[in-house]
Amino acid sequence: MFYEIKKGHGLPHNPFQSYIVPRPIGWISTLSADGVPNLAPFSFFNGALSHPPMVVFTSSAPAEGGRKTKDTLVNIEETGEFVTNMATEALAEEMNLTSAYVGPEVDEFDLANLDTLPSILVKPPRVAASPIHMECEYFKTVELPGSPDGGRAALVVGTVLGIHIADEVLTDGRIDLGKVRPIGRLGYMDYTVVDTIFPMPRPKPVGGD
Ligand SMILES: Cc1cc2nc3c(=O)[nH]c(=O)nc-3n(C[C@H](O)[C@H](O)[C@H](O)COP(=O)(O)O)c2cc1C
């Protein structure tokens, strides 16, 4: 089949998110300007640059309840800081709980019964049970086309200032993803787990002097 986006796919569910898979989950913790902790998953999330390390994610509204923007976006723009917490198979249920539509006064760490750890370079707390965290500084927002009712969609770019890696997931100086077991987002309501890992060296350069 082929479908033109503006004419629609005619399928029971939108297939778009089954094509860009698996998507890493940026499980993002922030603080509101008033100091209320916030935690939410974002799967339009990725690394954007290695040197310096930078990350991107997209926040899009309308969210549930007719909100025009999301707390994570508001908090990052107001405070300039966020933390990404690795979402793992062991934390899948908790991650999902933190996606609940709740007001900015609700602390999703409490909602999902998650302990926190302080960060070192930024103020938002970390998910204690998560084995890898990145402390980030807000870089900029790129506005994207929002929804017809005025909901805001925006790509947030952040610079990674520091990375925590739990000693128990390091094997011979490498992050052992077989131990971490990150989860990735697929289409529909589906997820996957990183549990098959194979190496493949890059091709050697050919030609030239
Ligand atoms: C696995 C998963 C991935 C999600 N990815 C996104 C995303 O990329 N962008 C987005 O706007 N919402 C995404 N959501 C929904 C948000 O997590 C949800 O709207 C949440 O309530 C936002 O919280 P906040 O208002 O505290 O920022 C995702 C939800 C789940 C469960």
The ligand as an SDF file (V2000), in Angstrom:
LIG
                    3D

 31 33  0  0  0  0  0  0  0  0999 V2000
    6.4100    4.9900   26.3150 C   0  0  0  0  0  0  0  0  0  0  0  0
    5.7990    6.3610   26.1750 C   0  0  0  0  0  0  0  0  0  0  0  0
    6.3630    7.2610   25.3120 C   0  0  0  0  0  0  0  0  0  0  0  0
    5.8220    8.5600   25.1780 C   0  0  0  0  0  0  0  0  0  0  0  0
    6.4040    9.4270   24.3060 N   0  0  0  0  0  0  0  0  0  0  0  0
    5.9410   10.6840   24.2020 C   0  0  0  0  0  0  0  0  0  0  0  0
    6.5780   11.6060   23.3110 C   0  0  0  0  0  0  0  0  0  0  0  0
    7.5550   11.3000   22.6260 O   0  0  0  0  0  0  0  0  0  0  0  0
    6.0750   12.8780   23.2600 N   0  0  0  0  0  0  0  0  0  0  0  0
    5.0060   13.2580   24.0280 C   0  0  0  0  0  0  0  0  0  0  0  0
    4.5920   14.4150   23.9440 O   0  0  0  0  0  0  0  0  0  0  0  0
    4.3800   12.4000   24.8700 N   0  0  0  0  0  0  0  0  0  0  0  0
    4.8340   11.1330   24.9780 C   0  0  0  0  0  0  0  0  0  0  0  0
    4.2390   10.2530   25.8510 N   0  0  0  0  0  0  0  0  0  0  0  0
    3.1410   10.7230   26.7050 C   0  0  0  0  0  0  0  0  0  0  0  0
    3.6480   11.5010   27.9300 C   0  0  0  0  0  0  0  0  0  0  0  0
    4.4880   10.6840   28.7140 O   0  0  0  0  0  0  0  0  0  0  0  0
    2.4310   11.9470   28.7670 C   0  0  0  0  0  0  0  0  0  0  0  0
    1.6490   12.8700   28.0200 O   0  0  0  0  0  0  0  0  0  0  0  0
    2.7970   12.5640   30.1060 C   0  0  0  0  0  0  0  0  0  0  0  0
    1.6160   12.7680   30.8610 O   0  0  0  0  0  0  0  0  0  0  0  0
    3.5190   13.8840   29.9910 C   0  0  0  0  0  0  0  0  0  0  0  0
    3.8110   14.3030   31.2860 O   0  0  0  0  0  0  0  0  0  0  0  0
    4.1290   15.7920   31.7220 P   0  0  0  0  0  0  0  0  0  0  0  0
    2.9260   16.6420   31.3940 O   0  0  0  0  0  0  0  0  0  0  0  0
    4.3840   15.6560   33.1820 O   0  0  0  0  0  0  0  0  0  0  0  0
    5.3360   16.2460   30.9550 O   0  0  0  0  0  0  0  0  0  0  0  0
    4.7150    8.9350   25.9620 C   0  0  0  0  0  0  0  0  0  0  0  0
    4.1380    8.0080   26.8440 C   0  0  0  0  0  0  0  0  0  0  0  0
    4.6750    6.7310   26.9420 C   0  0  0  0  0  0  0  0  0  0  0  0
    4.0580    5.7260   27.8760 C   0  0  0  0  0  0  0  0  0  0  0  0
  1  2  1  0
  2  3  1  0
  2 30  2  0
  3  4  2  0
  4  5  1  0
  4 28  1  0
  5  6  2  0
  6  7  1  0
  6 13  1  0
  7  8  2  0
  7  9  1  0
  9 10  1  0
 10 11  2  0
 10 12  1  0
 12 13  2  0
 13 14  1  0
 14 15  1  0
 14 28  1  0
 15 16  1  0
 16 17  1  0
 16 18  1  0
 18 19  1  0
 18 20  1  0
 20 21  1  0
 20 22  1  0
 22 23  1  0
 23 24  1  0
 24 25  2  0
 24 26  1  0
 24 27  1  0
 28 29  2  0
 29 30  1  0
 30 31  1  0
M  END
$$$$
